[in-house]
Amino acid sequence: MCADFKKRRDVMVAGLNKIKGFSCRLPKGAFYVFPNIKQTGMAIEEIADALLDDAGVAGLSGTAFGDFGEGYLRFSVANSIENIEKALDRVGSWAKKNV
């Protein structure tokens, strides 16, 4: 399972780093990624809501985990690589139109 989660994490991080305004470091543990979205110039809650409503991708505002989470989203990688790639495509398409 660890190897599977590493593959999923790697796919998610690489994909997020290709999206305009998103920057994601490789996490060392857990099954979440925490991309920085400050370069989008948008409020974190606005992006989290828009991604859910417009792209069908759920991400939590980083501020749900404390003040240091401002400017970050949290995505889970506890899904198939196929679904992670679909989510990345949706986020990328949304970002092209809105960022």
C-alpha positions as CSV (number, residue, x, y, z in Angstrom):
1,M,0.0,0.0,0.0
2,C,2.9,2.4,0.8
3,A,4.2,2.0,-2.8
4,D,0.7,2.6,-4.2
5,F,0.2,5.8,-2.2
6,K,3.7,7.1,-3.2
7,K,2.7,6.6,-6.9
8,R,-0.6,8.4,-6.3
9,R,1.2,11.2,-4.4
10,D,3.8,11.6,-7.2
11,V,1.1,11.8,-9.9
12,M,-0.8,14.4,-7.9
13,V,2.2,16.6,-7.1
14,A,3.5,16.5,-10.7
15,G,0.1,17.3,-12.0
16,L,-0.6,20.2,-9.6
17,N,2.8,21.7,-10.4
18,K,1.8,22.0,-14.1
19,I,-1.3,24.1,-13.2
20,K,-1.0,27.8,-13.4
21,G,-0.9,29.4,-10.0
22,F,-0.4,26.1,-8.1
23,S,2.8,25.0,-6.5
24,C,3.1,21.7,-4.5
25,R,6.0,20.3,-2.6
26,L,6.4,16.5,-2.3
27,P,5.0,15.5,1.1
28,K,7.0,12.9,3.1
29,G,4.0,11.1,4.7
30,A,0.3,10.8,4.9
31,F,-2.0,10.6,1.9
32,Y,-2.6,14.3,1.4
33,V,-1.0,17.0,-0.6
34,F,-0.9,20.7,0.4
35,P,-0.5,22.9,-2.7
36,N,0.2,26.6,-2.4
37,I,-2.3,28.6,-4.5
38,K,-1.2,32.1,-3.5
39,Q,0.0,32.8,-7.1
40,T,-3.6,32.5,-8.3
41,G,-4.4,35.8,-6.5
42,M,-7.7,34.4,-5.4
43,A,-9.0,33.7,-1.9
44,I,-8.6,30.2,-0.7
45,E,-12.3,29.7,0.2
46,E,-13.3,31.0,-3.3
47,I,-11.1,28.5,-5.0
48,A,-12.1,25.6,-2.8
49,D,-15.8,26.4,-3.4
50,A,-15.3,26.9,-7.2
51,L,-13.4,23.7,-7.6
52,L,-16.2,21.8,-5.9
53,D,-19.0,23.6,-7.6
54,D,-17.5,24.0,-11.1
55,A,-15.0,21.2,-11.5
56,G,-16.5,18.6,-9.1
57,V,-13.2,18.3,-7.2
58,A,-13.2,18.5,-3.4
59,G,-10.3,20.2,-1.6
60,L,-10.2,21.7,1.8
61,S,-9.0,25.2,2.7
62,G,-5.6,25.1,4.3
63,T,-7.0,27.4,7.0
64,A,-9.1,24.5,8.3
65,F,-5.7,23.2,9.7
66,G,-4.6,26.5,11.3
67,D,-3.5,30.0,10.4
68,F,-0.4,28.7,8.6
69,G,-2.6,27.1,6.1
70,E,-3.6,30.4,4.5
71,G,-3.0,30.2,0.8
72,Y,-3.0,26.4,0.6
73,L,-5.5,23.7,-0.3
74,R,-5.5,20.1,0.9
75,F,-6.3,17.3,-1.5
76,S,-6.4,13.6,-0.6
77,V,-4.6,11.0,-2.8
78,A,-6.6,8.1,-1.4
79,N,-8.1,7.3,-4.7
80,S,-7.1,5.5,-7.9
81,I,-4.5,7.1,-10.2
82,E,-7.2,7.2,-12.9
83,N,-9.5,9.3,-10.7
84,I,-6.5,11.5,-9.5
85,E,-5.7,12.2,-13.2
86,K,-9.4,13.1,-13.9
87,A,-9.3,15.5,-10.9
88,L,-6.1,17.1,-12.2
89,D,-7.6,17.5,-15.6
90,R,-10.7,19.2,-14.1
91,V,-8.6,21.5,-11.9
92,G,-6.3,22.4,-14.8
93,S,-9.3,23.2,-17.1
94,W,-10.9,25.3,-14.3
95,A,-7.6,27.2,-13.7
96,K,-7.1,27.9,-17.4
97,K,-10.5,29.7,-17.5
98,N,-10.3,31.4,-14.1
99,V,-6.7,32.1,-13.0
